[in-house]
Amino acid sequence: MPVRLRKFIGTILIIVLVVVYALVANTIAVATLGNAPWWGHLLYFLLTGLLWVLPAMVIIKWMAGPTHS
């Protein structure tokens, strides 16, 4: 697959990932954190704010293509 196409597909995937992830994370927060203390909100949003990076890293590695030794 050409590098430009791989990067284009990867960019679209990252945008979709961020939008879907934000919607799901906020839906879960609204459904479960209504009566939680402030530190529960802090921990939840700290964790979910960083967790999206893991699948994004996989997409970015794929975009970079195979490594040659």
QUISUL-V729548 format. One record per residue. N is the residue number from 1. RES is the residue in one letter. SS is DSSP state (H for helix, E for strand, L for the rest). Layout:
BEGIN
n=N res=RES ss=SS
n=N res=RES ss=SS
END
This chain:
BEGIN
n=1 res=M ss=L
n=2 res=P ss=L
n=3 res=V ss=H
n=4 res=R ss=H
n=5 res=L ss=H
n=6 res=R ss=H
n=7 res=K ss=H
n=8 res=F ss=H
n=9 res=I ss=H
n=10 res=G ss=H
n=11 res=T ss=H
n=12 res=I ss=H
n=13 res=L ss=H
n=14 res=I ss=H
n=15 res=I ss=H
n=16 res=V ss=H
n=17 res=L ss=H
n=18 res=V ss=H
n=19 res=V ss=H
n=20 res=V ss=H
n=21 res=Y ss=H
n=22 res=A ss=H
n=23 res=L ss=H
n=24 res=V ss=H
n=25 res=A ss=H
n=26 res=N ss=H
n=27 res=T ss=H
n=28 res=I ss=H
n=29 res=A ss=H
n=30 res=V ss=H
n=31 res=A ss=H
n=32 res=T ss=H
n=33 res=L ss=L
n=34 res=G ss=L
n=35 res=N ss=L
n=36 res=A ss=L
n=37 res=P ss=L
n=38 res=W ss=H
n=39 res=W ss=H
n=40 res=G ss=H
n=41 res=H ss=H
n=42 res=L ss=H
n=43 res=L ss=H
n=44 res=Y ss=H
n=45 res=F ss=H
n=46 res=L ss=H
n=47 res=L ss=H
n=48 res=T ss=H
n=49 res=G ss=H
n=50 res=L ss=H
n=51 res=L ss=H
n=52 res=W ss=H
n=53 res=V ss=H
n=54 res=L ss=H
n=55 res=P ss=H
n=56 res=A ss=H
n=57 res=M ss=H
n=58 res=V ss=H
n=59 res=I ss=H
n=60 res=I ss=H
n=61 res=K ss=H
n=62 res=W ss=H
n=63 res=M ss=H
n=64 res=A ss=H
n=65 res=G ss=L
n=66 res=P ss=L
n=67 res=T ss=L
n=68 res=H ss=L
n=69 res=S ss=L
END
